[in-house]
Amino acid sequence: METTTTATPRAGRREWTGLAVLALPCLLVSMDLTVLNLAVPQLSADLRPSGAQLLWIVDIYGFLIAGALLTMGTLGDRIGRRRLLLTGAAAFGAASLVAAFATSAEALIASRAVLGVAGATLMPSTLSLIRNMFQDPAQRTTAIGIWTVSFSLGGVLGPLLGGVLLQHFWWGSVFLVAVPVMLLVLTLAPVLVPEYRNPQAGRFDLPGALLSVVAVLAMIYGIKRFASEGPGWLPVLAVAVGLVVGVLFVRRQRRIAEPLIDLRLFRIPGFSVALLANTVAFFVAFGSLLLISQYLQLVLGLSPLRAGLWTVPSSLGFVVGAMVAPALVRLVRPGYVMAAGMAVAAVGFLLLAQVGAGSGLPVLVAGSVVFFLGVAPVYIVATDLIVSEAPEERAGAASSVSEAGTEFGGALGIALLGTVGVAVYRDLMSGTTVSGLPVEVGESARRTLGGALAAAEQLPGGLGAELAAAARDAFAQAVQAAAVTSAVIAVVVAVLCALLLRRTRGAAPDAAPATPERAA
């Protein structure tokens, strides 16, 4: 019996131009995560928000992106991924306009909330559309690499562009950047981006969607409160509520005929191990970035602008790693590429573990560049595997799971690696004695490096310098401990990827059997 084959369709100029359109909203979503930080002093003086309102202005955007991801990915499979993208782009542009001219803290919080929900529609819809537009595996990996680079560039451009705008205009100008970009997306996407929806999708599971939003929001909120304020009843309660609701969500998904997430996907090694690697990659990266930013400003004494500029090389390392990944995955199996990436990241963390309280800037920059260079291929290949292993009609749901893993990994890394750093700092400072140091000042100095430096400024010259030096040395050792922890975790995940994905291959780039299932 003769077996016929059909060549996998390759993307042309229209698809690659459409990819540029898909990259634009991703660029803006990541910019909005960072650009507001620089505007906080100006908007605080203008709107005069309370402390709680200021926290919600900064945090609610990221919270709602994380909480709505799972729902929006599945919704796009049902109503159409391009339709979801266009709806989200219109909402993002409108909310940006409202935020720019907000006259009260309440209005700014509300508009940032809408921005978060709109942002959650953009990420899974763009990634799942890439799955439809780029059928050839090699092209798809390259496309996902470009899509990922757009996020990284947004993180770099956010503070730089925000600084330029705030130098010449009012704080609301940082939001207006999104308006013309989203108008461009709304104009070009209907022409260049194809529509796709699951033709056999059943009813949308609204109760399941609500359960997923509550579970993710509660856990992310609890983890971030734990990271910023330390242990307490509120973060513990929030995480507990999130876990309980998450269990109810999983039980519901197992029972109903048309679940939001097909839990059988987690039985596929290419899906589950890739999701684990993706989550862990952002766990170690985001957790380390928090400590690095504090080290640059509080230990080395750099200004926020200079500290931000010294993080640009690590972002460029991520871009280089993302662009190299497609070439690597053509030559080596995905599991080995991910294992090698995590191994390179481990080397970067071991470099980071060599920083001291004095001249640690070259070592810190080199270490951060190396670990981002390693993390980037892990994210690219893991995302490609997650989307590719899922059925095409559920690519939106798979994309949302991938992005939710990224959010959880980053939040957990900030909380847990931050906790490691705090524990080491407090332990070292508890054994530090400075003669003549008042008891209340000593307690403040032992809690945080910022408290120690503030206390040192209020003490006589020699006494203050001695306290500041001890605190900086303790924090440098805390960074070392967190870096070693990250290196160990990276090595463990590298071994898991090499072992569990050793038989997983990328789909054949040239041809595929013309089976009835494929034809359908």
Solvent accessible surface area in square Angstrom, and as a share of the most:
residue,aa,sasa,rsa
1,M,240,1.07
2,E,151,0.68
3,T,106,0.62
4,T,86,0.50
5,T,90,0.52
6,T,64,0.37
7,A,77,0.59
8,T,20,0.11
9,P,89,0.56
10,R,163,0.59
11,A,12,0.10
12,G,34,0.33
13,R,212,0.77
14,R,132,0.48
15,E,47,0.21
16,W,78,0.27
17,T,60,0.35
18,G,0,0.00
19,L,3,0.02
20,A,59,0.46
21,V,5,0.03
22,L,0,0.00
23,A,15,0.12
24,L,45,0.22
25,P,0,0.00
26,C,0,0.00
27,L,37,0.19
28,L,3,0.02
29,V,1,0.00
30,S,11,0.07
31,M,9,0.04
32,D,6,0.03
33,L,86,0.43
34,T,40,0.23
35,V,3,0.02
36,L,3,0.01
37,N,82,0.42
38,L,71,0.35
39,A,0,0.00
40,V,31,0.18
41,P,91,0.58
42,Q,70,0.31
43,L,0,0.00
44,S,32,0.21
45,A,71,0.55
46,D,90,0.46
47,L,24,0.12
48,R,197,0.72
49,P,23,0.14
50,S,58,0.38
51,G,56,0.54
52,A,64,0.50
53,Q,47,0.21
54,L,46,0.23
55,L,105,0.52
56,W,98,0.34
57,I,0,0.00
58,V,47,0.27
59,D,47,0.24
60,I,25,0.13
61,Y,1,0.00
62,G,10,0.10
63,F,12,0.05
64,L,34,0.17
65,I,1,0.00
66,A,1,0.01
67,G,0,0.00
68,A,9,0.07
69,L,0,0.00
70,L,19,0.09
71,T,17,0.10
72,M,27,0.12
73,G,2,0.02
74,T,0,0.00
75,L,43,0.21
76,G,2,0.02
77,D,4,0.02
78,R,21,0.08
79,I,56,0.29
80,G,0,0.00
81,R,1,0.00
82,R,57,0.21
83,R,146,0.53
84,L,6,0.03
85,L,0,0.00
86,L,38,0.19
87,T,80,0.47
88,G,1,0.01
89,A,0,0.00
90,A,47,0.36
91,A,36,0.28
92,F,0,0.00
93,G,10,0.10
94,A,59,0.45
95,A,5,0.04
96,S,0,0.00
97,L,85,0.42
98,V,87,0.50
99,A,0,0.00
100,A,0,0.00
101,F,122,0.51
102,A,10,0.08
103,T,124,0.72
104,S,40,0.26
105,A,5,0.04
106,E,106,0.48
107,A,37,0.28
108,L,0,0.00
109,I,33,0.17
110,A,57,0.45
111,S,5,0.03
112,R,4,0.02
113,A,19,0.15
114,V,73,0.42
115,L,0,0.00
116,G,0,0.00
117,V,57,0.33
118,A,3,0.03
119,G,0,0.00
120,A,0,0.00
121,T,8,0.05
122,L,0,0.00
123,M,9,0.04
124,P,1,0.00
125,S,2,0.01
126,T,0,0.00
127,L,0,0.00
128,S,0,0.00
129,L,0,0.00
130,I,1,0.00
131,R,31,0.11
132,N,21,0.11
133,M,12,0.05
134,F,0,0.00
135,Q,63,0.28
136,D,1,0.00
137,P,15,0.10
138,A,18,0.14
139,Q,18,0.08
140,R,18,0.07
141,T,3,0.02
142,T,31,0.18
143,A,0,0.00
144,I,1,0.00
145,G,1,0.01
146,I,58,0.29
147,W,0,0.00
148,T,1,0.01
149,V,14,0.08
150,S,8,0.05
151,F,33,0.14
152,S,17,0.11
153,L,69,0.35
154,G,0,0.00
155,G,28,0.27
156,V,20,0.12
157,L,75,0.37
158,G,0,0.00
159,P,47,0.30
160,L,67,0.33
161,L,59,0.30
162,G,0,0.00
163,G,30,0.28
164,V,89,0.51
165,L,29,0.14
166,L,23,0.11
167,Q,141,0.63
168,H,131,0.58
169,F,120,0.50
170,W,102,0.36
171,W,8,0.03
172,G,0,0.00
173,S,8,0.05
174,V,4,0.03
175,F,2,0.01
176,L,50,0.25
177,V,37,0.21
178,A,3,0.03
179,V,32,0.18
180,P,82,0.52
181,V,32,0.19
182,M,2,0.01
183,L,105,0.52
184,L,85,0.42
185,V,0,0.00
186,L,56,0.28
187,T,89,0.52
188,L,60,0.30
189,A,0,0.00
190,P,58,0.36
191,V,96,0.55
192,L,31,0.16
193,V,0,0.00
194,P,53,0.33
195,E,68,0.31
196,Y,54,0.20
197,R,114,0.42
198,N,17,0.09
199,P,105,0.66
200,Q,157,0.70
201,A,27,0.21
202,G,32,0.30
203,R,221,0.81
204,F,61,0.25
205,D,9,0.05
206,L,104,0.52
207,P,69,0.43
208,G,0,0.00
209,A,3,0.02
210,L,109,0.54
211,L,46,0.23
212,S,2,0.01
213,V,38,0.22
214,V,71,0.41
215,A,5,0.04
216,V,8,0.05
217,L,46,0.23
218,A,17,0.13
219,M,32,0.14
220,I,3,0.01
221,Y,47,0.18
222,G,0,0.00
223,I,16,0.08
224,K,68,0.29
225,R,59,0.22
226,F,49,0.20
227,A,35,0.27
228,S,89,0.57
229,E,104,0.47
230,G,20,0.19
231,P,107,0.67
232,G,32,0.31
233,W,188,0.66
234,L,52,0.26
235,P,8,0.05
236,V,95,0.54
237,L,92,0.46
238,A,12,0.10
239,V,42,0.24
240,A,44,0.34
241,V,63,0.36
242,G,0,0.00
243,L,100,0.50
244,V,93,0.53
245,V,20,0.11
246,G,15,0.15
247,V,89,0.51
248,L,83,0.41
249,F,16,0.07
250,V,53,0.31
251,R,137,0.50
252,R,58,0.21
253,Q,6,0.03
254,R,183,0.67
255,R,165,0.60
256,I,45,0.23
257,A,98,0.76
258,E,60,0.27
259,P,15,0.09
260,L,0,0.00
261,I,11,0.05
262,D,17,0.09
263,L,43,0.22
264,R,155,0.57
265,L,9,0.05
266,F,78,0.33
267,R,193,0.70
268,I,57,0.29
269,P,70,0.44
270,G,2,0.02
271,F,0,0.00
272,S,35,0.22
273,V,12,0.07
274,A,0,0.00
275,L,25,0.13
276,L,78,0.39
277,A,1,0.00
278,N,0,0.00
279,T,29,0.17
280,V,19,0.11
281,A,0,0.00
282,F,22,0.09
283,F,26,0.11
284,V,0,0.00
285,A,0,0.00
286,F,81,0.34
287,G,0,0.00
288,S,3,0.02
289,L,55,0.27
290,L,60,0.30
291,L,7,0.04
292,I,3,0.02
293,S,38,0.25
294,Q,58,0.26
295,Y,0,0.00
296,L,0,0.00
297,Q,68,0.30
298,L,56,0.28
299,V,8,0.05
300,L,45,0.22
301,G,54,0.52
302,L,21,0.10
303,S,50,0.32
304,P,92,0.58
305,L,121,0.60
306,R,129,0.47
307,A,4,0.03
308,G,33,0.31
309,L,86,0.43
310,W,95,0.33
311,T,41,0.24
312,V,34,0.19
313,P,38,0.24
314,S,4,0.03
315,S,26,0.17
316,L,95,0.47
317,G,5,0.05
318,F,17,0.07
319,V,28,0.16
320,V,78,0.45
321,G,1,0.01
322,A,0,0.00
323,M,96,0.43
324,V,66,0.38
325,A,0,0.00
326,P,9,0.05
327,A,49,0.38
328,L,66,0.33
329,V,30,0.18
330,R,135,0.49
331,L,148,0.74
332,V,64,0.37
333,R,72,0.26
334,P,4,0.03
335,G,0,0.00
336,Y,94,0.36
337,V,7,0.04
338,M,0,0.00
339,A,12,0.09
340,A,55,0.43
341,G,4,0.04
342,M,0,0.00
343,A,47,0.36
344,V,58,0.34
345,A,0,0.00
346,A,4,0.03
347,V,84,0.48
348,G,0,0.00
349,F,0,0.00
350,L,90,0.45
351,L,65,0.33
352,L,3,0.01
353,A,13,0.10
354,Q,122,0.54
355,V,1,0.01
356,G,31,0.30
357,A,33,0.25
358,G,52,0.50
359,S,108,0.70
360,G,2,0.02
361,L,35,0.18
362,P,96,0.61
363,V,50,0.29
364,L,3,0.01
365,V,20,0.11
366,A,46,0.36
367,G,0,0.00
368,S,5,0.03
369,V,42,0.24
370,V,36,0.20
371,F,0,0.00
372,F,21,0.09
373,L,64,0.32
374,G,1,0.01
375,V,1,0.00
376,A,0,0.00
377,P,9,0.06
378,V,0,0.00
379,Y,7,0.03
380,I,0,0.00
381,V,3,0.01
382,A,0,0.00
383,T,0,0.00
384,D,16,0.08
385,L,10,0.05
386,I,0,0.00
387,V,1,0.00
388,S,36,0.23
389,E,55,0.25
390,A,1,0.01
391,P,54,0.34
392,E,55,0.25
393,E,63,0.28
394,R,35,0.13
395,A,0,0.00
396,G,1,0.01
397,A,2,0.02
398,A,0,0.00
399,S,0,0.00
400,S,0,0.00
401,V,10,0.06
402,S,0,0.00
403,E,7,0.03
404,A,9,0.07
405,G,8,0.08
406,T,19,0.11
407,E,46,0.21
408,F,40,0.17
409,G,0,0.00
410,G,3,0.03
411,A,4,0.03
412,L,59,0.29
413,G,0,0.00
414,I,47,0.24
415,A,3,0.02
416,L,83,0.42
417,L,2,0.01
418,G,10,0.09
419,T,55,0.32
420,V,48,0.27
421,G,2,0.02
422,V,62,0.36
423,A,58,0.45
424,V,40,0.23
425,Y,5,0.02
426,R,105,0.38
427,D,100,0.52
428,L,59,0.29
429,M,3,0.01
430,S,69,0.45
431,G,64,0.62
432,T,33,0.19
433,T,117,0.68
434,V,11,0.06
435,S,94,0.61
436,G,69,0.66
437,L,35,0.17
438,P,52,0.33
439,V,120,0.69
440,E,125,0.56
441,V,24,0.14
442,G,2,0.02
443,E,85,0.38
444,S,33,0.21
445,A,1,0.01
446,R,69,0.25
447,R,129,0.47
448,T,70,0.41
449,L,6,0.03
450,G,34,0.33
451,G,17,0.16
452,A,0,0.00
453,L,27,0.13
454,A,52,0.40
455,A,8,0.06
456,A,12,0.09
457,E,152,0.68
458,Q,146,0.65
459,L,25,0.12
460,P,94,0.59
461,G,65,0.63
462,G,61,0.59
463,L,33,0.17
464,G,6,0.06
465,A,65,0.50
466,E,86,0.38
467,L,2,0.01
468,A,11,0.08
469,A,60,0.47
470,A,27,0.21
471,A,0,0.00
472,R,73,0.27
473,D,65,0.34
474,A,4,0.03
475,F,15,0.06
476,A,1,0.01
477,Q,68,0.30
478,A,0,0.00
479,V,2,0.01
480,Q,52,0.23
481,A,28,0.22
482,A,2,0.02
483,A,1,0.01
484,V,70,0.40
485,T,45,0.26
486,S,0,0.00
487,A,4,0.03
488,V,88,0.51
489,I,47,0.24
490,A,0,0.00
491,V,74,0.43
492,V,79,0.45
493,V,7,0.04
494,A,11,0.08
495,V,76,0.44
496,L,60,0.30
497,C,1,0.00
498,A,28,0.22
499,L,96,0.48
500,L,95,0.47
501,L,0,0.00
502,R,93,0.34
503,R,183,0.67
504,T,22,0.13
505,R,162,0.59
506,G,43,0.41
507,A,63,0.48
508,A,62,0.48
509,P,69,0.44
510,D,111,0.58
511,A,41,0.32
512,A,13,0.10
513,P,78,0.49
514,A,52,0.40
515,T,55,0.32
516,P,108,0.68
517,E,137,0.61
518,R,142,0.52
519,A,88,0.69
520,A,120,0.93
